Amino acid sequence: MPPIDIHAHVVSDALVKRLAAEAPEVAPRLEEEAGAWHLTYPSGRRSGPVPAGMFDLTSRVADMDRQGVAVQAVSVPPTHFFYDAASDRAPLIAALHNDAMVDLARQVPDRFRVLATLPLASPAGTVEELDRLASEATVVGVELGTNVNGRNLDHPDLTAVWQAIADAGLVVVLHPDNVAGADRMGGYYLHNFIGNPTDTTIAAASLVFGGVLNAFPALRVVLLHGGGFVPYQIGRFSHGWAVRPEPRQRLQEPPGELFERFFFDTLTHDRQALRYLIDRFGPDQVCLGSDYPFDMGSDDPVGQVREATGDDPAMLESILEHTPASLLQRSPAPAGGKASA
């Protein structure tokens, strides 16, 4: 079975050069330190360490072969969302990233698919970018941040974006960034350990309680890092909806079934947690995710799935191949914007 990794990031060398020429206000500077690479941005933000595979295609394919990964759905790292870019520049910046990923996928079409990035702070620009990519077969989904400059994903300004994504039939992969509570998580790398799963949970809850999943039942949404805290708190959400008036402002039905619609990647770093995730939602809602090439990712993502499943052939086929392959197929909503879940 050819394993498909739905959670892998890329910043190609060609993209870095194009950003320096056409969008220098966001272009990172590559710096080598102790045999690894870092990206330093004009804002002062620094990301890394990462191996050469972040930038170099030959190194990336070699790493995939070593990990036993046949296909990567590539996406930008969250440092490249640039949702705070000037509104007249954001669409260009997103397009430069998407063109670079499409070029990568075209070079080795049997190894890569593209999760496009979108200029979410410019909803009109986002819809235009989706239209521009509509005929590009390598683009099979979108990667969105878990918030847009601190606004949750149920914000009314994003309604047209959700409509366009649903109409295009693109899978949505949510990646945390600009996480809530970062002012209290400055030490110990807690902004990643705790902040990332927290912001994923906020995003998922906003889509459920804010009515987005009800309004667009065709949406397929993947929660990374094992789904944040969502898999372990559905009972709390359901109980709270039953006893409190606040969560019923936009949601008139119990939230349990809506939370059951999410998909999850395997990046839990814990055999028991991954096994619980699989048992809770079934292997048809769990898909391989490595977070390549970051140190907070898994260097043996396939092996960790094998360990958690006990090498069960049916589970492995679902998690490594069938579920990610089905998600990475466009599934447009019927005319009228509504589709069966």
N, C-alpha and C positions, 0 to 999 in steps of 0.2 A: 504494500500500500504506500502511495507517495505522500508523506506528511506535508501538510500545508500550515504555515505559520502566519497567523492573522495579525500578529503584533511585532512588527520589525520596523525600525526607523532608518532613514537615510538622509544624508546631506552630501550630495556628490561634489567632487572637486569642480566639475563644470558649473554647478549651481553657485558655489562660493565665488567663482570668478564672475559670473553674470550678475550676482548681487552687488559685487564691488563696483561693477561698471554701470549698472542701471538703478540700483537702490542702495547706495552706500550708507544711507541712514540706518539700515538694519544689517548690513553685511558683517558676518563674523570674521574674526581673524584666527587662522589656524596656528596653534602653538604646540610644539613638541616638548614634552617634559618626562624624563625618566622612561623613555621608550614608548610613551602613550601620547595621544593627542587630546588637546582641549580646544574648545571654541570660545572665544571671548568676543562679546558683542559691544556695540557702541554704547549701550545702556549701562555697561559695567557688569552685566550678567556673564557668568562663566559656566560652561558645561563640559563635563568629562570626568574621568578619562574615558576615551573610546579608542578602539583599535583602528587600524588602517581600513578595515572593512566598511567603516562609516562612509568613507569617501571613494574607495577604490573598488571597482567592480570585480577584478580578479580575486582580490583578497576576500571579498564578500562571498563569492561563489565557493571558494575554498572552505570558508568557515561553515557555510550551509552544508556542504558535503560532509564535513567532519561531524556536524551535529545530526546528520541524517535528515535534513530538511530539504524537501524537493522544491517547494514553492514558497516564496514570501509575498505577502501583501504588504507592500512598503508604504510608509507614511512618514511625514516630517516629525521630528521630535517636538515636544511642546514649546521649546525655546524658539521655534520657528512659526508659531501661530501668528504672532505680530498683530493681535487684535487691537492694540493701541496705536497702530500706524495711522497716519493722516488719512482721512476718508478718501481723498483723491489719489492716494498712493497704494492703499490696501489691495485693490483689485489687481494691480500690476504685480505686486509682491507675491500674491497667491498664485497668479498665473505663471510667474517665473518658477516657482516651486513645482507646480503641477507639470509644466513642460519638461522640467529636468527629470521628474519621476517617470513620465511617459517615455522619454528618451531611453532611460534605463531599461524599462520593460520591453521596449522594442528591440533593444540590443540582444536580449536573451529572453525571447517571448515565452519559452516553456518554463522559466524559473520565477517570473515576477508578475504581480498584478499591482494596481495602484489604488490607494485610498487617498483621494484628493483632499487638499486643504482648501478652506474657504475663508474669505474676508468677512467673517460674521458681523463685525462692527458696521459693515455696510450691507444691509440686507439686499438692496437693489443690486449691488455689485456681486453679491453671492449668487443671486438668481441668474445674472448674466454669465458668471463663470460656469455655473451648472449647464446653461444652454451651450456654452462654447465647448464643453467637454462631452456633450450628449452623444456624439458619434464616435468618440474614442473608445474602442473596445477594451483597451487595457485598464480603463478606469471603471472599477466595479463597486466602488463605495466611497464614503467620505469619512475622514477623521475629524471630529469636532472636539473642542475644549469643553470642559465641564461647566464653564461659565464664560461669559463675554464681558470682560472688564468688570467683573463682580456682579453682573446681572445673571440671574438664573435662566435656564433654558426654556422656561415657560413664559418668558417675557413676550408681550404682544407683538413687539417689533419683529420677532422671529417667526411669526405665523406663516408668512409668505415663503420663508426658507424651508420650513417643514413641509409645506405643500409642494414645493419644487422637488425636494428630496423624495417624497412619496411618489410623485408623478414619474420621476426618473427611475424608481425602483432600486435605489442604491442603499446598500447596508450602511448603517451608521455605527462607527466605532468611537466611543467616548473616551477621551484621555484627559486625566486631571492636569491642571495647571492653575497658577494664580490662586492657590488653595485658601479656603477659609481658615481663619485662626492662625495664619502664618506668623503674626506678631508674637504669639506665645510658643512658637515651635522653632525658634532660631537656633537652638543648640541640639546636638546629638543627631543631626540629620532628620529630626522629627517631622519637618515639613514634607519629607518624602514618606517616611515610615507610617506616619499617622495622617498627615495632610492629604496625601494622594487618595487613600481609601475613603477618607471623610468626604472629599469633594466629589468623588464618584457617587457616593451615597446621596449627597445633596442633589446632584444632577438627576439621578434616577427618580428620587422622590418628587422632584419638581415636575418631571415628565408625567408621573402618575397623578399626583394630586392637582397639578395645574391643568389637567385635561388634555395634554398633548397626545398621549397614546390613545385616548378615546376618540379624539378628533381625527386622528390619522392611523386607523387600525392596521394599515399595510406596513407601517414602519417596523423595521427589524433593527434592534439596537443591541450592541455588544458592550458589556461593561468589562473593562480590563482589570488586571491585578486581582483576578478571582472574584470580581464584582464588588470590591470594596467591602463594606459591612452589610450590603443588601441581603445576601443569602441567609444571614444569621439574625435578621431583624424584621423579617416579613410579618411574623406574628405580632410584634410590637406595633408595626404600622397598622395592621388590621384591627387590633384591639383599640388603638387610639382613634381610628376612624369611627368605631362603634360608640365610643364614650365621649368624644369631644366634638364640638360644633365646627371648630376651625378647619379641619381637613375635609369637611363636606361642603365648603363654599363653592368649589367647582366640580367636585366628584360626588356623584349621587349614588354610587354603588360601592360595595366593599372593595378595597384595593388589591386584595390577594391575587386575583386572577391576572390583573395587569402586571404585577411584579413577576408573575410566572412567565410573562412573555419575553423577558430579557434573555439574552445569551451571555455567556461568560467565557473568558479565556482561562487557561490552566495555570497562570502565574501566581501560585500561592506560596511557593517555597516550603511546602509542608505536605507530606504524603497524606496524613489524616485529614487535613483541611481540603485537599483536592478530592479525596475520596468522598467526603461529606458533600461537596459541591456536586459531584457526579450523581451520588445517590439521591440528593435533594431535587435536582432538576432533570436528571437523565442525560445520557451521553449525547443525545441529539440537540442539547442546548449548551454544550461545552465544546470549545475548540482550542486547538494548540495555540499558545502564545508564548514568545520567548523574551520580548523586550530587547531583542538584539539591537545594537551592540553594547548596551550599557551594563555597568557592573551590578546594577540592581536587577538585571535580567537573569535568565537561566542559561548556563553554558551547555546544559544537557536536557533540553526541554522534552525531547522524545523519550529519553530514558526515565525522566520523572513521571511521565504519563504511564509508561509501562509498569513502573513500580507501584503506582497508585491503583492501577487496574488489575494487577496480578497477571498481566499479559493476556487478559481476556480478549480474544480475537474480535468479537462483535463490538465491544467498547472501544478498542483501539481503532477499528475501522471508522466508527462514528466520530471520535474525537480528533483523530489525526487527519482524516480525509473527508468523510461524508459531510459532517456539519460545516467545516470551513468552506468546502467546495460549494455547498448549497448557498451559504451566505454570500459568497463571492460571485453570485450570478445576479444580474439585474432582474428585478421582479416588479415591473411597473404596476401601479394601482390602476384599476379600471376607471373609465371615464367618470368624472364626477368627484374624484378624489377619495372615495371610500373603497375599502377592500376588506375582504374577510381576513381575520387574524390568522 
